[in-house]
Amino acid sequence: MKIKKDKSVFLEKFGDTPRLRVLDFLIGNHFFDFPITEIARGSNVSYNSLKAFFQQMIRDDFIIKTRRVGKSDFYKLNTENLFMKSLIKIDWLLTEKAISPKIKVVA
């Protein structure tokens, strides 16, 4: 596992693990869908590591399959899931706080 040099605020606060890297990547790109190989590459997680927990994330309804192109299935963050909505909100609050520490964040 490679450590990212410029970590997001999300990873700085919650830790730098493969699962959190995947969530961080998908939260940052929640409007788009990706094949598993691109999720692995974009999150800097090995394909084999990603495959070890990817199905669990689908079962937990954190990630949904959006379409199939050729032999590749595409997935994205399930923004309808209440937990994922909250995680996106937390990510934005952490980012706002890091950018402007004097701003009082109201939830």
Secondary structure by P-SEA (a helix, b strand, c coil): cccccccccccccccccaaaaaaaaaaaaccccccaaaaaaaacccaaaaaacaaaaaaacccccccccccbbbbccccccaaaaaaaaaaaaaaaaaacccccccc
